[in-house]
Amino acid sequence: MSASNREALPTTCFSVQAVCEPSVMSRVLELFVKRGLTPTRMVADVSGPDGDTLTIDIQMRGLEPETAGYMARCMRQLAYVDCVLMSERGTVPAARAV
């Protein structure tokens, strides 16, 4: 897919909630690495009363909807993952000078 076609696609947002286990982040990122992709944005937080919950928010611009859905299903199968939410954020056209 060309860069211009990729930019026309929306940004896919993944929110992964898991047990705070060191291997979870690398397993989630491995799904992107296998496809030669670098997430547009990634943030991870540890929370919960005992610091036992890990939340990973990942954004990936230009991901085909079928691929995004497949990746979300794969994330749900990972050890220690409790929940994976996926949404899409549309592109905003550039402002035109008048």
VMD Tcl script that builds the backbone (N, CA, C; Angstrom):
set m [mol new atoms 294]
animate dup $m
set s [atomselect $m all]
$s set {name element resname resid chain x y z} {
  {N N MET 1 A 0.852 -1.178 0.000}
  {CA C MET 1 A 0.000 0.000 0.000}
  {C C MET 1 A 0.891 1.232 0.000}
  {N N SER 2 A 0.552 2.193 -0.838}
  {CA C SER 2 A 1.365 3.403 -0.923}
  {C C SER 2 A 1.128 4.289 0.296}
  {N N ALA 3 A 2.076 5.196 0.541}
  {CA C ALA 3 A 1.975 6.088 1.693}
  {C C ALA 3 A 0.731 6.958 1.619}
  {N N SER 4 A 0.369 7.436 0.419}
  {CA C SER 4 A -0.814 8.294 0.298}
  {C C SER 4 A -2.086 7.510 0.580}
  {N N ASN 5 A -2.149 6.251 0.131}
  {CA C ASN 5 A -3.324 5.423 0.438}
  {C C ASN 5 A -3.403 5.125 1.921}
  {N N ARG 6 A -2.251 4.874 2.559}
  {CA C ARG 6 A -2.217 4.588 3.997}
  {C C ARG 6 A -2.706 5.797 4.791}
  {N N GLU 7 A -2.326 7.002 4.366}
  {CA C GLU 7 A -2.731 8.214 5.071}
  {C C GLU 7 A -4.229 8.476 4.946}
  {N N ALA 8 A -4.868 7.943 3.913}
  {CA C ALA 8 A -6.299 8.140 3.720}
  {C C ALA 8 A -7.114 7.272 4.678}
  {N N LEU 9 A -6.500 6.227 5.225}
  {CA C LEU 9 A -7.189 5.346 6.157}
  {C C LEU 9 A -7.236 5.988 7.541}
  {N N PRO 10 A -8.218 5.605 8.365}
  {CA C PRO 10 A -8.313 6.176 9.713}
  {C C PRO 10 A -7.211 5.660 10.630}
  {N N THR 11 A -7.140 6.252 11.813}
  {CA C THR 11 A -6.224 5.784 12.850}
  {C C THR 11 A -6.980 4.776 13.703}
  {N N THR 12 A -6.402 3.600 13.871}
  {CA C THR 12 A -7.003 2.570 14.715}
  {C C THR 12 A -6.447 2.724 16.119}
  {N N CYS 13 A -7.341 2.693 17.106}
  {CA C CYS 13 A -6.952 2.835 18.508}
  {C C CYS 13 A -7.249 1.519 19.234}
  {N N PHE 14 A -6.231 0.966 19.873}
  {CA C PHE 14 A -6.378 -0.247 20.672}
  {C C PHE 14 A -6.175 0.122 22.135}
  {N N SER 15 A -7.035 -0.390 23.002}
  {CA C SER 15 A -6.845 -0.236 24.437}
  {C C SER 15 A -6.829 -1.638 25.031}
  {N N VAL 16 A -5.695 -1.999 25.599}
  {CA C VAL 16 A -5.489 -3.341 26.135}
  {C C VAL 16 A -5.403 -3.247 27.654}
  {N N GLN 17 A -6.238 -4.019 28.348}
  {CA C GLN 17 A -6.170 -4.084 29.798}
  {C C GLN 17 A -5.734 -5.491 30.163}
  {N N ALA 18 A -4.699 -5.580 31.007}
  {CA C ALA 18 A -4.118 -6.874 31.335}
  {C C ALA 18 A -3.605 -6.889 32.767}
  {N N VAL 19 A -3.263 -8.074 33.212}
  {CA C VAL 19 A -2.557 -8.227 34.479}
  {C C VAL 19 A -1.174 -7.605 34.287}
  {N N CYS 20 A -0.689 -6.922 35.300}
  {CA C CYS 20 A 0.617 -6.265 35.200}
  {C C CYS 20 A 1.710 -7.335 35.252}
  {N N GLU 21 A 2.059 -7.811 34.102}
  {CA C GLU 21 A 3.058 -8.868 33.928}
  {C C GLU 21 A 4.079 -8.364 32.914}
  {N N PRO 22 A 5.372 -8.486 33.181}
  {CA C PRO 22 A 6.398 -7.915 32.297}
  {C C PRO 22 A 6.307 -8.332 30.833}
  {N N SER 23 A 5.842 -9.524 30.533}
  {CA C SER 23 A 5.842 -10.008 29.147}
  {C C SER 23 A 4.697 -9.460 28.294}
  {N N VAL 24 A 3.700 -8.856 28.909}
  {CA C VAL 24 A 2.511 -8.438 28.158}
  {C C VAL 24 A 2.834 -7.383 27.111}
  {N N MET 25 A 3.602 -6.352 27.472}
  {CA C MET 25 A 3.885 -5.284 26.510}
  {C C MET 25 A 4.632 -5.810 25.297}
  {N N SER 26 A 5.617 -6.663 25.503}
  {CA C SER 26 A 6.371 -7.176 24.356}
  {C C SER 26 A 5.511 -8.079 23.486}
  {N N ARG 27 A 4.613 -8.838 24.071}
  {CA C ARG 27 A 3.731 -9.711 23.284}
  {C C ARG 27 A 2.760 -8.899 22.436}
  {N N VAL 28 A 2.243 -7.804 22.998}
  {CA C VAL 28 A 1.345 -6.924 22.236}
  {C C VAL 28 A 2.116 -6.258 21.097}
  {N N LEU 29 A 3.284 -5.725 21.377}
  {CA C LEU 29 A 4.084 -5.059 20.344}
  {C C LEU 29 A 4.552 -6.026 19.266}
  {N N GLU 30 A 4.754 -7.275 19.626}
  {CA C GLU 30 A 5.194 -8.274 18.656}
  {C C GLU 30 A 4.210 -8.406 17.491}
  {N N LEU 31 A 2.931 -8.193 17.758}
  {CA C LEU 31 A 1.924 -8.264 16.695}
  {C C LEU 31 A 2.157 -7.191 15.636}
  {N N PHE 32 A 2.686 -6.050 16.029}
  {CA C PHE 32 A 3.017 -4.979 15.085}
  {C C PHE 32 A 4.341 -5.284 14.392}
  {N N VAL 33 A 5.319 -5.726 15.173}
  {CA C VAL 33 A 6.658 -6.016 14.639}
  {C C VAL 33 A 6.583 -7.074 13.542}
  {N N LYS 34 A 5.778 -8.101 13.737}
  {CA C LYS 34 A 5.641 -9.172 12.747}
  {C C LYS 34 A 5.190 -8.645 11.392}
  {N N ARG 35 A 4.481 -7.524 11.401}
  {CA C ARG 35 A 3.953 -6.928 10.177}
  {C C ARG 35 A 4.794 -5.752 9.694}
  {N N GLY 36 A 5.927 -5.525 10.349}
  {CA C GLY 36 A 6.809 -4.424 9.955}
  {C C GLY 36 A 6.212 -3.060 10.254}
  {N N LEU 37 A 5.394 -2.968 11.289}
  {CA C LEU 37 A 4.699 -1.722 11.629}
  {C C LEU 37 A 5.248 -1.115 12.915}
  {N N THR 38 A 5.314 0.198 12.937}
  {CA C THR 38 A 5.653 0.942 14.144}
  {C C THR 38 A 4.414 1.735 14.542}
  {N N PRO 39 A 3.858 1.495 15.731}
  {CA C PRO 39 A 2.674 2.253 16.145}
  {C C PRO 39 A 2.917 3.756 16.097}
  {N N THR 40 A 1.873 4.489 15.743}
  {CA C THR 40 A 1.935 5.941 15.698}
  {C C THR 40 A 2.116 6.507 17.105}
  {N N ARG 41 A 1.478 5.849 18.083}
  {CA C ARG 41 A 1.541 6.309 19.479}
  {C C ARG 41 A 1.317 5.120 20.388}
  {N N MET 42 A 2.018 5.094 21.523}
  {CA C MET 42 A 1.823 4.037 22.504}
  {C C MET 42 A 2.059 4.599 23.892}
  {N N VAL 43 A 1.128 4.300 24.802}
  {CA C VAL 43 A 1.237 4.736 26.185}
  {C C VAL 43 A 0.848 3.551 27.063}
  {N N ALA 44 A 1.597 3.321 28.130}
  {CA C ALA 44 A 1.277 2.245 29.061}
  {C C ALA 44 A 1.242 2.813 30.475}
  {N N ASP 45 A 0.267 2.354 31.259}
  {CA C ASP 45 A 0.115 2.790 32.647}
  {C C ASP 45 A -0.142 1.590 33.537}
  {N N VAL 46 A 0.425 1.626 34.729}
  {CA C VAL 46 A 0.141 0.634 35.757}
  {C C VAL 46 A -0.814 1.292 36.734}
  {N N SER 47 A -1.888 0.584 37.076}
  {CA C SER 47 A -2.882 1.149 37.986}
  {C C SER 47 A -3.464 0.036 38.853}
  {N N GLY 48 A -4.518 0.361 39.542}
  {CA C GLY 48 A -5.165 -0.595 40.441}
  {C C GLY 48 A -4.649 -0.413 41.858}
  {N N PRO 49 A -5.421 -0.869 42.812}
  {CA C PRO 49 A -5.052 -0.670 44.224}
  {C C PRO 49 A -3.703 -1.291 44.589}
  {N N ASP 50 A -3.342 -2.378 43.955}
  {CA C ASP 50 A -2.073 -3.042 44.240}
  {C C ASP 50 A -1.081 -2.930 43.084}
  {N N GLY 51 A -1.373 -2.039 42.129}
  {CA C GLY 51 A -0.512 -1.899 40.961}
  {C C GLY 51 A -0.518 -3.152 40.109}
  {N N ASP 52 A -1.669 -3.793 40.043}
  {CA C ASP 52 A -1.753 -5.087 39.367}
  {C C ASP 52 A -2.423 -5.039 37.999}
  {N N THR 53 A -2.758 -3.842 37.525}
  {CA C THR 53 A -3.416 -3.695 36.222}
  {C C THR 53 A -2.530 -2.893 35.282}
  {N N LEU 54 A -2.363 -3.413 34.081}
  {CA C LEU 54 A -1.587 -2.733 33.044}
  {C C LEU 54 A -2.540 -2.334 31.928}
  {N N THR 55 A -2.525 -1.064 31.564}
  {CA C THR 55 A -3.325 -0.575 30.445}
  {C C THR 55 A -2.369 -0.060 29.380}
  {N N ILE 56 A -2.543 -0.579 28.164}
  {CA C ILE 56 A -1.704 -0.169 27.032}
  {C C ILE 56 A -2.618 0.439 25.982}
  {N N ASP 57 A -2.378 1.676 25.634}
  {CA C ASP 57 A -3.133 2.345 24.574}
  {C C ASP 57 A -2.207 2.522 23.380}
  {N N ILE 58 A -2.628 1.990 22.233}
  {CA C ILE 58 A -1.827 2.042 21.018}
  {C C ILE 58 A -2.656 2.649 19.898}
  {N N GLN 59 A -2.053 3.557 19.135}
  {CA C GLN 59 A -2.689 4.117 17.945}
  {C C GLN 59 A -1.835 3.756 16.738}
  {N N MET 60 A -2.512 3.362 15.665}
  {CA C MET 60 A -1.816 2.990 14.435}
  {C C MET 60 A -2.543 3.602 13.257}
  {N N ARG 61 A -1.903 4.550 12.593}
  {CA C ARG 61 A -2.493 5.205 11.426}
  {C C ARG 61 A -2.325 4.311 10.205}
  {N N GLY 62 A -3.361 4.261 9.370}
  {CA C GLY 62 A -3.273 3.595 8.084}
  {C C GLY 62 A -3.390 2.092 8.105}
  {N N LEU 63 A -3.957 1.530 9.153}
  {CA C LEU 63 A -4.110 0.087 9.250}
  {C C LEU 63 A -5.414 -0.324 8.557}
  {N N GLU 64 A -5.336 -1.316 7.697}
  {CA C GLU 64 A -6.543 -1.828 7.036}
  {C C GLU 64 A -7.516 -2.337 8.098}
  {N N PRO 65 A -8.819 -2.086 7.962}
  {CA C PRO 65 A -9.795 -2.533 8.964}
  {C C PRO 65 A -9.748 -4.037 9.232}
  {N N GLU 66 A -9.546 -4.837 8.198}
  {CA C GLU 66 A -9.487 -6.290 8.384}
  {C C GLU 66 A -8.275 -6.679 9.232}
  {N N THR 67 A -7.152 -6.028 8.972}
  {CA C THR 67 A -5.926 -6.297 9.731}
  {C C THR 67 A -6.087 -5.853 11.175}
  {N N ALA 68 A -6.707 -4.687 11.381}
  {CA C ALA 68 A -6.925 -4.178 12.735}
  {C C ALA 68 A -7.794 -5.138 13.535}
  {N N GLY 69 A -8.866 -5.623 12.929}
  {CA C GLY 69 A -9.747 -6.566 13.612}
  {C C GLY 69 A -9.034 -7.857 13.961}
  {N N TYR 70 A -8.216 -8.350 13.030}
  {CA C TYR 70 A -7.455 -9.569 13.270}
  {C C TYR 70 A -6.468 -9.371 14.422}
  {N N MET 71 A -5.787 -8.217 14.428}
  {CA C MET 71 A -4.817 -7.942 15.483}
  {C C MET 71 A -5.497 -7.841 16.847}
  {N N ALA 72 A -6.678 -7.226 16.901}
  {CA C ALA 72 A -7.415 -7.141 18.165}
  {C C ALA 72 A -7.783 -8.541 18.658}
  {N N ARG 73 A -8.218 -9.410 17.749}
  {CA C ARG 73 A -8.550 -10.788 18.141}
  {C C ARG 73 A -7.313 -11.513 18.661}
  {N N CYS 74 A -6.166 -11.290 18.024}
  {CA C CYS 74 A -4.909 -11.904 18.482}
  {C C CYS 74 A -4.535 -11.396 19.872}
  {N N MET 75 A -4.701 -10.096 20.117}
  {CA C MET 75 A -4.388 -9.531 21.430}
  {C C MET 75 A -5.250 -10.164 22.513}
  {N N ARG 76 A -6.517 -10.416 22.186}
  {CA C ARG 76 A -7.436 -11.022 23.164}
  {C C ARG 76 A -7.016 -12.438 23.553}
  {N N GLN 77 A -6.237 -13.086 22.706}
  {CA C GLN 77 A -5.783 -14.454 22.967}
  {C C GLN 77 A -4.495 -14.517 23.782}
  {N N LEU 78 A -3.838 -13.367 23.986}
  {CA C LEU 78 A -2.563 -13.352 24.696}
  {C C LEU 78 A -2.746 -13.651 26.185}
  {N N ALA 79 A -1.754 -14.327 26.749}
  {CA C ALA 79 A -1.764 -14.619 28.184}
  {C C ALA 79 A -1.816 -13.317 28.978}
  {N N TYR 80 A -2.581 -13.313 30.043}
  {CA C TYR 80 A -2.746 -12.208 30.993}
  {C C TYR 80 A -3.606 -11.058 30.480}
  {N N VAL 81 A -4.024 -11.066 29.223}
  {CA C VAL 81 A -4.872 -9.984 28.700}
  {C C VAL 81 A -6.314 -10.237 29.122}
  {N N ASP 82 A -6.924 -9.218 29.740}
  {CA C ASP 82 A -8.314 -9.321 30.200}
  {C C ASP 82 A -9.305 -8.760 29.189}
  {N N CYS 83 A -8.930 -7.660 28.533}
  {CA C CYS 83 A -9.882 -6.968 27.666}
  {C C CYS 83 A -9.127 -6.177 26.600}
  {N N VAL 84 A -9.659 -6.176 25.378}
  {CA C VAL 84 A -9.105 -5.365 24.292}
  {C C VAL 84 A -10.255 -4.623 23.633}
  {N N LEU 85 A -10.171 -3.317 23.623}
  {CA C LEU 85 A -11.153 -2.484 22.934}
  {C C LEU 85 A -10.483 -1.885 21.706}
  {N N MET 86 A -11.249 -1.744 20.638}
  {CA C MET 86 A -10.709 -1.178 19.409}
  {C C MET 86 A -11.695 -0.151 18.870}
  {N N SER 87 A -11.175 0.967 18.406}
  {CA C SER 87 A -12.010 1.982 17.778}
  {C C SER 87 A -11.217 2.618 16.647}
  {N N GLU 88 A -11.911 3.396 15.821}
  {CA C GLU 88 A -11.257 4.103 14.726}
  {C C GLU 88 A -11.506 5.580 14.849}
  {N N ARG 89 A -10.491 6.330 14.542}
  {CA C ARG 89 A -10.572 7.782 14.528}
  {C C ARG 89 A -10.330 8.202 13.096}
  {N N GLY 90 A -11.281 8.911 12.502}
  {CA C GLY 90 A -11.160 9.329 11.105}
  {C C GLY 90 A -10.102 10.376 10.891}
  {N N THR 91 A -9.742 10.545 9.650}
  {CA C THR 91 A -8.769 11.587 9.300}
  {C C THR 91 A -9.476 12.911 9.166}
  {N N VAL 92 A -8.776 13.964 9.470}
  {CA C VAL 92 A -9.320 15.317 9.344}
  {C C VAL 92 A -8.662 15.946 8.119}
  {N N PRO 93 A -9.480 16.356 7.136}
  {CA C PRO 93 A -8.875 16.955 5.940}
  {C C PRO 93 A -8.155 18.245 6.278}
  {N N ALA 94 A -7.091 18.507 5.577}
  {CA C ALA 94 A -6.319 19.726 5.788}
  {C C ALA 94 A -7.165 20.932 5.397}
  {N N ALA 95 A -6.999 22.022 6.148}
  {CA C ALA 95 A -7.739 23.248 5.844}
  {C C ALA 95 A -7.235 23.843 4.543}
  {N N ARG 96 A -8.161 24.353 3.761}
  {CA C ARG 96 A -7.797 24.982 2.489}
  {C C ARG 96 A -7.858 26.493 2.612}
  {N N ALA 97 A -6.875 27.140 2.045}
  {CA C ALA 97 A -6.881 28.613 2.023}
  {C C ALA 97 A -7.903 29.071 1.000}
  {N N VAL 98 A -8.649 30.103 1.351}
  {CA C VAL 98 A -9.642 30.656 0.410}
  {C C VAL 98 A -9.267 32.028 -0.041}
}
mol reanalyze $m
mol bondsrecalc $m
mol representation Tube
mol addrep $m
